[in-house]
Each structure stands twice: as C-alpha cells, then as structure tokens.
C-alpha cells in the first residue's frame, strides 16, 4: 500500500509515518518546508513533499498514486488551513483512495454528542483567544469536517480525546457520540491515536464514520468491557 501523510512533521504525523513504515507501506509525507528537518530520522525511508498542506498543487503531487491519505487537520493561523487541506485532499486524491482525517472531539456529525459544561467553556475560550491572537482557527476545523461529511468519498474522521505521550496501550476503543460512558476518561496515547488512523485505512466498517476514541486501558474503557 502507498499512503500519504499530510502534516507528517507534527507529533501525530510522525507517529503516522512510523506506524505506516512498520507495516511495510510506501510513505509520502507533506509538511511545511521549514519543518522538513523534523523528519530527518525518517527521510531515507520515505518521500517528502515540502509545502503548505492547504496548497492544491502540493497536495496533488503528494497524493498521486496513493491508496490512502492520512490528514492531520490543524487549525493554525487564520487562513482556512484545515478546510483548505481537507478540500485539496477531497478534490485530488485518487478516486478509490481511503481518506482518514484527524480532529478533536468538538466536531459533531449529527448534533447528538453531549459535552460537559467544562468542555464547552474551554472550547469557547480557546476559540476566542486563538482568533484574537491570530494563532488558531477552531471554527475552520468545523468547516473542514462539514465538507468531508458532505462528500461521497471513502472517508473516516477520527475524533481524538485529550492526548498524552507514552508507550502504546493498543488500539483505542470508540463510540459514535461523545457523552458515551466509554469515553469518560478522555485520554488517549498519541501513538495509539495514530494507530487507530492507520487501522482505519483497511477497516471498511469505518467508512463514512466519525469515531470518537479513548485509550484502551483507561478506566472508562475498562469499565465498558467489564460490564455491570
């Protein structure tokens, strides 16, 4: 399998690259030119396409011939970075390619997710401060996902909880809706977030799903497996 990792130089992106290489996949990575040195340890095992991830020309070159595209939707700046990236991938990926995107829990596909007041408050504050500082554009992640959800491509949007570093705990568990007790622990190892995205490339049950994930060994996931 040949896969493209869009946003390959970030923390999540580097885990995606490593997991893909571990499976013997041919990997093409896209990242901003100034971030290419972050991939130095992997450069001899992959192809790197430098440039903005919301640049259609860059994405077009990177996804050509790829069976799957893994995209980290980051809301940097106030230049529609997430939606531009998503749209470029939707427009230019091979017709039958599996498209897997990452975002946070705050994205809701059908409006049936249930969020705590702490979560909603923190999200509002982050969105306002980020826009004021012209640093992040959380609303643009919503726009990106609206475009993905409206697409007839073979997509999956993986919605991540809070993240931490550490050794893999195995494939995360997931639910269609935030508010499900299995997600209550709200914590996933970053390497396992990447692992779930890699698994989604070959799991047809996740086509046109927006799974919200949580770490496999967290208390809420264990309680769900044990039952009453």
N, C-alpha and C positions, 0 to 999 in steps of 0.2 A: 504494500500500500504506500502511496505517496501522499503526504499530508503537508499542509501549510499551516504554520503557527503565526497568527497575526498578533503582534505585541510580544515577540519572542524574548526580548531582553528584560522584561519585568520579572518579578519574583514568580508569579504564577506561570508566565510564559516559559521561563527556564525549566520549571518542573514539567510543563507540557512537552518541551523538546526532549528532555531526558527520558520521560516515560515512552515517548514515541520511538526514540532510538533504541531503547531497551527491547522494544517489540520487533525491531528489525525494519521499521518503516523508513522510507526515504523522507527526509525532512527539509522543507524550505521555510526559513524564518524571515519575518518582516519586522523591522524596528527602525526607529529614527536613527539617522546617520550618527549622531553624537553618542548613541547608546550601543553601537556595534561592539566597542571594546568589552562590554559586559558579557559578550558571547565568546570571548577568546578561547575559553577552555573547551568549547564545543565546535569551534569554527571549522576544524578539519573533518568533521563528521556530518556537516550539513551545508546547505546553500543559504547564504544570507542576502536578502534584497533590502538595501537601505532606503529609507524614505518615510514620509508621513503615512500612517496607516489609513488615513482618510483620503489619500490620493489615488484616484481611479487608475492612473497609469501604473503606479507602483503595485497596487493590488492585482491588476490584470496580469502583469508579468509573473507575479508570485504564485497565483492560483492556477495558472495554465497547466493542464495535465494532472492536477491533484484530485485524488479520490475523496479527500476530506479536507475541510478547512476549520481550524480551531481559532476562534477570535476572542481576545480579551477586550471587552468593551470598557474602556477607561474614559471617564468624563473630564479629561484635562482641558483647562482653558475655557474660553467662551467662543469656540469656533466650530460647534457642532461636530466634535471629534467622534463621539460614539455613533451618532446617526450617520455620519459620513462614512465611517468604517463599515457599519452594517450594510448600508446601501451599496457600497462598492462590492462587497462580498456577494450580496444577493444578485447583483447585476452581472458579475463577471466570473463567478465560479462555474466549473463545468456543470452541465445540465443535471447529471445524476449524482453530483457530489453530496456527501453528508456535511452539513453545516452545523457546527456546535459553537454556541456563544456563551460567554460568562457574564453575569451581572450579580447584583445584590438581591436580598430578599424583598426590597421595597417595590420591585416590579411585580405587578399583578396582572395576570392574563384575563381573568374573568370577574375580578372585583370581589371574589369570595374569600380572599385572605383576611385574617384577623390579626391586627397588630396591637401591641400594648401601647399605652399612652407614652411610656418612656421611649419606645422605638419611634413613634410618630413625632414626638418632640425633638429627639436627637436628629431625626432626618430633616425636619424643618429648619433647625438651627444650622446644620451642616450645609443645606442648600443655600440659605441666605448668606451665610458668611462666605461660602465658596464663590458665590456670584459677586458679592461685594468686592472680594479680593481678586476677582477675575482669575481664580485658580482652578475651580471645578464647576461643572455644569450638570448637576444631577438630573435636572429635568430632561436633558438631552439623552440620557440613558432610557428614560421612559419613551421618548420619541423613537429611538433606535429599536426598542422592543415592539412598539406598535407596528413598525414597518415589517419586522420579522414575523410577527403573529399574523399579519395580513398576507404574507407570502405563501405561495403554494410549493415552495422549495422543501427539501427534506431536512428541516431544521430541528434543533433542540436548543432551548435556552436554560442553562444550568444556573440556578439562583443560589448563591452562597450565603452561609451564615457568617458570623464573625470568624476570623481566621487566626491560626497560630502556627508557629513552626514546630518541628519535631518529626520523629520517625513515623512512618506510615502506620496507621491503625487498621488499614484495609479499606475496602470500598464503602463510601458513606451510604447511609440509608436516606430515603427521600419520601416526600409527600407532595401531592398536587397543591396543597394550600398551607401557607403559614398560619399558625394557630393550631395545627395538629399537635397533640401532646408529644408525639415522637420527636418534634423539632425543638422542644422547650429548652434544651441545653444550649442551643445557639452557638455552637463551636465546632469547627472542623479544621483538621490539619491542612495546611495549604497544599502539601504534596498529594493529599487524598482528594482535594477539590480537582486538581489536575488529573488524577487517576480516573475520577468519575467522567470527566470530559472525554478522555481517551476511550473509555469503555463505551461511551455513547456513540462513538463512530461506527461501531459494529452491532449495536443493540437497536433493532428496528422497533422494539416496543416503546422507545423514547422518541420516535419521530413525531414531531409537532406536539411535544410535551414541554412543560416548563417546570421541571422538578426543583423543589426547594430541598436542599440537602443539609445533613448534620452528621457529625462524626460517628462512626460505627460503635465506638466504645464509650460514648458519652452516657451519662445516667439516663437521659430520656430515651435514647435508642435502646439501651439495655432493658429498661422497664417495658418498652413496647414489645420486645422479643419475648420477655418472660411472661407477659400477660398478667391478668389479675392474680 
